[in-house]
Amino acid sequence: MNLLTGEYNNTIDDKGRVSFPSKLRTAVNQDAVIVTKGLDRCLWLFTSEEWESFQTKLLGNASMMKTKSLNVVRHFVAPAQLVEFDKNGRLSIPQSLREYANLSKDCTILGMAKCVELWDSQVYKDFQIETDSSFRESAEEFNDIHF
């Protein structure tokens, strides 16, 4: 798999289908992706290999006997679904996941290196405005990155 990067604007149709950018489809190089709930009301899309890695790490650090761990597993693992690309390179996003992410018409697709985020465009704009003031503070948390 190649690195998944880029920001794309697209639309989702009435049947819940969204065209996946060709650059990202090429990088994914698979017939399907795993789609699940992300953080901040977006969806996360993984290749099967990245999903297996994420899920293994998540479950390896979770205790099914602890409420917080169980809630995290329920959030990410339970709603995950394998979604195949159709012949036109579209993904049909399941209704429950569309509802979670408030996907209506305009959407933003973000390549995040090892996964892809799918946002409702207005939700993403609102998120950017909400988090803009704390961005520098967040960036300073990466104190091990040097130029």
C-alpha positions as CSV (number, residue, x, y, z in Angstrom):
1,M,0.0,0.0,0.0
2,N,1.2,3.5,-0.9
3,L,0.9,6.4,1.5
4,L,-2.7,7.7,1.7
5,T,-2.6,11.5,1.5
6,G,-4.5,14.4,0.2
7,E,-7.7,16.4,0.8
8,Y,-10.6,15.9,-1.5
9,N,-14.2,17.4,-1.7
10,N,-16.9,15.2,-3.1
11,T,-20.6,14.5,-2.7
12,I,-22.6,11.6,-1.4
13,D,-25.7,10.6,-3.4
14,D,-29.1,9.7,-2.1
15,K,-28.1,6.0,-1.9
16,G,-25.2,6.7,0.3
17,R,-22.5,6.2,-2.4
18,V,-19.4,8.4,-2.5
19,S,-16.8,8.4,-5.3
20,F,-13.4,7.6,-3.8
21,P,-10.6,9.7,-5.4
22,S,-8.6,7.7,-7.9
23,K,-5.3,8.7,-6.2
24,L,-6.5,7.1,-3.0
25,R,-8.0,4.0,-4.8
26,T,-4.6,3.5,-6.4
27,A,-2.9,3.7,-3.1
28,V,-5.4,1.4,-1.4
29,N,-4.9,-1.1,-4.2
30,Q,-7.7,-3.4,-2.9
31,D,-11.3,-4.1,-3.9
32,A,-12.7,-3.0,-0.5
33,V,-12.0,-1.1,2.6
34,I,-13.1,-1.5,6.2
35,V,-15.3,1.5,7.3
36,T,-15.9,2.3,10.9
37,K,-16.7,5.2,13.3
38,G,-13.8,7.5,13.9
39,L,-13.3,10.2,16.4
40,D,-15.0,13.7,16.1
41,R,-18.0,12.4,14.1
42,C,-16.0,11.3,11.0
43,L,-15.6,7.8,9.6
44,W,-12.3,5.9,9.3
45,L,-11.5,3.8,6.2
46,F,-8.8,1.2,6.4
47,T,-7.2,-1.3,4.1
48,S,-7.6,-4.8,5.4
49,E,-3.9,-4.9,6.6
50,E,-4.1,-1.5,8.4
51,W,-7.4,-2.5,10.0
52,E,-5.9,-5.8,11.2
53,S,-3.0,-3.8,12.7
54,F,-5.2,-1.2,14.3
55,Q,-7.7,-3.8,15.7
56,T,-4.9,-6.0,17.1
57,K,-3.3,-3.0,18.9
58,L,-6.7,-1.9,20.2
59,L,-7.7,-5.3,21.5
60,G,-4.2,-5.9,22.9
61,N,-4.6,-2.9,25.1
62,A,-8.2,-3.3,26.1
63,S,-9.7,-5.3,28.9
64,M,-13.2,-6.6,28.3
65,M,-13.8,-6.3,32.0
66,K,-13.2,-2.6,32.2
67,T,-16.0,-0.2,31.1
68,K,-13.8,2.4,29.4
69,S,-12.0,-0.3,27.4
70,L,-15.2,-2.0,26.4
71,N,-16.7,1.3,25.3
72,V,-13.7,2.0,23.0
73,V,-13.9,-1.4,21.5
74,R,-17.7,-1.0,21.0
75,H,-17.1,2.3,19.3
76,F,-14.5,1.2,16.8
77,V,-14.8,-2.6,16.3
78,A,-18.5,-3.3,16.5
79,P,-19.7,-0.9,13.7
80,A,-16.8,-1.8,11.3
81,Q,-17.9,-3.1,7.9
82,L,-16.2,-4.3,4.8
83,V,-17.4,-2.1,1.9
84,E,-16.5,-3.0,-1.6
85,F,-15.8,-0.5,-4.4
86,D,-18.4,-0.7,-7.2
87,K,-17.4,-0.7,-10.9
88,N,-17.4,3.2,-10.8
89,G,-15.0,3.4,-7.9
90,R,-17.8,4.3,-5.4
91,L,-18.3,3.2,-1.8
92,S,-21.8,2.6,-0.5
93,I,-21.5,3.8,3.1
94,P,-23.9,1.9,5.4
95,Q,-26.8,4.0,6.8
96,S,-25.8,3.6,10.5
97,L,-22.3,5.0,9.7
98,R,-23.7,7.8,7.5
99,E,-26.0,8.8,10.4
100,Y,-23.0,8.7,12.9
101,A,-21.0,11.1,10.7
102,N,-24.0,13.3,9.7
103,L,-23.1,12.7,6.1
104,S,-25.6,14.5,3.9
105,K,-24.4,15.7,0.5
106,D,-21.1,17.5,0.5
107,C,-18.2,15.5,2.1
108,T,-14.5,15.9,2.7
109,I,-12.1,13.0,2.2
110,L,-8.7,13.2,4.0
111,G,-5.8,10.9,3.4
112,M,-4.2,10.4,6.8
113,A,-1.2,8.2,5.8
114,K,-2.5,4.9,7.1
115,C,-6.2,5.4,6.9
116,V,-8.7,7.8,5.3
117,E,-11.2,10.0,7.1
118,L,-14.6,10.7,5.6
119,W,-16.4,13.8,6.9
120,D,-19.5,15.8,6.2
121,S,-18.0,19.0,4.8
122,Q,-19.8,21.3,7.2
123,V,-19.0,19.2,10.2
124,Y,-15.3,19.3,9.1
125,K,-15.4,23.0,8.7
126,D,-17.0,23.5,12.1
127,F,-14.4,21.1,13.6
128,Q,-11.5,23.1,12.1
129,I,-12.9,26.4,13.5
130,E,-13.4,24.8,16.9
131,T,-9.9,23.4,17.1
132,D,-8.0,26.1,15.4
133,S,-7.2,28.1,18.5
134,S,-5.6,25.0,20.2
135,F,-3.8,23.8,17.1
136,R,-0.4,25.2,18.1
137,E,-0.7,23.7,21.6
138,S,-1.5,20.3,20.0
139,A,1.4,20.6,17.6
140,E,3.8,21.3,20.5
141,E,2.9,17.9,21.8
142,F,5.1,16.4,19.0
143,N,8.3,17.5,20.7
144,D,10.4,14.6,19.1
145,I,10.0,16.0,15.6
146,H,13.1,17.9,14.5
147,F,14.0,19.6,11.2
